[in-house]
Amino acid sequence: MKALVTGCAGFIGNHLTERLLKEGFEVIGIDCFTDYYSREIKEANISNALNHKNFEFIEEDILSLDDFPDVDYVFHEAAQAGVRKSWGENFEVYTINNVLATQKLLEFYKLKRIKKFVFASSSSVYGDAELPMREDRLLKPVSPYGVTKLAAENLCYLYWKNYGVPTVSLRYFTVYGPRQRPDMAIHRFVKAILNDEEITVYGDGTQTRDFTFFDDVTEANILAANSEIEGGVFNVGGGSRISVNELINEIEKIVGNKARVKYVEKQKGDVKNTWADVSKAEAILNWKPKIKIEEGLKRFVEWIKLECEKNKRG
Ligand SMILES: NC(=O)c1ccc[n+]([C@@H]2O[C@H](COP(=O)([O-])OP(=O)(O)OC[C@H]3O[C@@H](n4cnc5c(N)ncnc54)[C@H](O)[C@@H]3O)[C@@H](O)[C@H]2O)c1
């Protein structure tokens, strides 16, 4: 079996690549090392895969390619991530990497016989929807990023409806774990608390998030790829909904240090709460999150400690 993973050098894309290689897939990865965060981090992310005989890496921008590999499965993880930066003139890069790149892939694969096209969507498509967030709720994103992810999700649906491209969209809820993007809260908080540095919280910290460990996300991708479902959408949430203040307390307990927190104004585009109803994924994909936040955080802290030691050694 052959799979294409776009965004293979990013946080989720490279974990998925490694999982697919473990499962015996031949994997072709595409990534163009966008400057959202450092290239060095992404190169380290894919270093394991690069040593694998069944991995081929294409360092290209999706939009600069006219031809994509012949594969059985496409896992489309590449995107311009991050809610807060998606305003103003940055919106252009979000439109290019999230909407146009998705359309380009769908245009190409509409003519091929692939088994599944799994798209990495986001809880951001819900905006401040009623809780728990269910797939059939009205979608009103409150960030430009959310708008681009919803547009891409809609493209996946219409290429299925019109051309029969077997798409499935998975709405990820705040994914964390080793190699998490450096701009994300858990990554920033753990690093700062370990180093006794101040952390910045946007808003009063009572906002809640449904945190999802990356292993559960890669599992959902595999199950979606193997399912009979086409044109569907599923929530992929970790079942660990806690407030940002509670998250900080948990990290303090694990690290054994007190956090120094600076509260600043809530950022535009941030939703108040997220909470996934995952009963649809459970019923249809037989997927359920397994890793609770306490366990996931412990694994994250262990990983970041090792990273800090590596960096000290140079
Ligand atoms: N991390 C989360 O909590 C989260 C939550 C919801 C949805 N998602 C979605 O999951 C996917 C992966 O997120 P992540 O956190 O791993 O992000 P990431 O930024 O770590 O990875 C994305 C990768 O895509 C690459 N990329 C972007 N545009 C490209 C293009 N045009 N051509 C080739 N490569 C390109 C980037 O260089 C990067 O390596 C994204 O689609 C994101 O929107 C993530």
The ligand as a MOL file (V3000), in Angstrom:
LIG
                    3D

  0  0  0     0  0            999 V3000
M  V30 BEGIN CTAB
M  V30 COUNTS 44 48 0 0 0
M  V30 BEGIN ATOM
M  V30 1 N -2.0630 20.9100 15.8350 0
M  V30 2 C -3.3640 21.0430 16.1080 0
M  V30 3 O -3.7810 21.1730 17.2500 0
M  V30 4 C -4.3700 21.0360 14.9780 0
M  V30 5 C -5.7280 21.1810 15.3120 0
M  V30 6 C -6.6660 21.1760 14.2750 0
M  V30 7 C -6.2650 20.9700 12.9700 0
M  V30 8 N -4.9350 20.8410 12.6830 0 CHG=1
M  V30 9 C -4.5550 20.6330 11.2920 0
M  V30 10 O -3.6700 19.5270 11.2430 0
M  V30 11 C -2.7040 19.7020 10.2070 0
M  V30 12 C -1.3020 19.5730 10.7650 0
M  V30 13 O -1.1030 20.5640 11.7740 0
M  V30 14 P 0.2780 20.6910 12.5600 0
M  V30 15 O -0.0220 21.1980 13.9210 0
M  V30 16 O 1.0620 19.4460 12.3870 0 CHG=-1
M  V30 17 O 0.9540 21.8880 11.7210 0
M  V30 18 P 2.4700 22.0700 11.2320 0
M  V30 19 O 2.5940 23.5210 10.8920 0
M  V30 20 O 3.3970 21.4960 12.2320 0
M  V30 21 O 2.5310 21.1980 9.9000 0
M  V30 22 C 2.0650 21.6180 8.6590 0
M  V30 23 C 3.1520 21.3280 7.6230 0
M  V30 24 O 2.6460 21.6390 6.3260 0
M  V30 25 C 3.6850 22.2100 5.5600 0
M  V30 26 N 3.0560 23.0010 4.4890 0
M  V30 27 C 2.2110 24.0550 4.6290 0
M  V30 28 N 1.8200 24.5140 3.4370 0
M  V30 29 C 2.4140 23.7240 2.4980 0
M  V30 30 C 2.3870 23.6930 1.0770 0
M  V30 31 N 1.6880 24.5870 0.3750 0
M  V30 32 N 3.1160 22.7440 0.4320 0
M  V30 33 C 3.8400 21.8270 1.1460 0
M  V30 34 N 3.9020 21.8190 2.4890 0
M  V30 35 C 3.1980 22.7540 3.1600 0
M  V30 36 C 4.4770 23.0530 6.5530 0
M  V30 37 O 5.8060 23.2960 6.1390 0
M  V30 38 C 4.4080 22.1870 7.8130 0
M  V30 39 O 5.5560 21.3470 7.9320 0
M  V30 40 C -3.0070 21.0670 9.5940 0
M  V30 41 O -3.8260 20.8690 8.4720 0
M  V30 42 C -3.7830 21.7860 10.6890 0
M  V30 43 O -4.6410 22.7770 10.1500 0
M  V30 44 C -3.9820 20.8710 13.6530 0
M  V30 END ATOM
M  V30 BEGIN BOND
M  V30 1 1 1 2
M  V30 2 2 2 3
M  V30 3 1 2 4
M  V30 4 1 4 5
M  V30 5 2 4 44
M  V30 6 2 5 6
M  V30 7 1 6 7
M  V30 8 2 7 8
M  V30 9 1 8 9
M  V30 10 1 8 44
M  V30 11 1 9 10
M  V30 12 1 9 42
M  V30 13 1 10 11
M  V30 14 1 11 12
M  V30 15 1 11 40
M  V30 16 1 12 13
M  V30 17 1 13 14
M  V30 18 2 14 15
M  V30 19 1 14 16
M  V30 20 1 14 17
M  V30 21 1 17 18
M  V30 22 2 18 19
M  V30 23 1 18 20
M  V30 24 1 18 21
M  V30 25 1 21 22
M  V30 26 1 22 23
M  V30 27 1 23 24
M  V30 28 1 23 38
M  V30 29 1 24 25
M  V30 30 1 25 26
M  V30 31 1 25 36
M  V30 32 1 26 27
M  V30 33 1 26 35
M  V30 34 2 27 28
M  V30 35 1 28 29
M  V30 36 1 29 30
M  V30 37 2 29 35
M  V30 38 1 30 31
M  V30 39 2 30 32
M  V30 40 1 32 33
M  V30 41 2 33 34
M  V30 42 1 34 35
M  V30 43 1 36 37
M  V30 44 1 36 38
M  V30 45 1 38 39
M  V30 46 1 40 41
M  V30 47 1 40 42
M  V30 48 1 42 43
M  V30 END BOND
M  V30 END CTAB
M  END
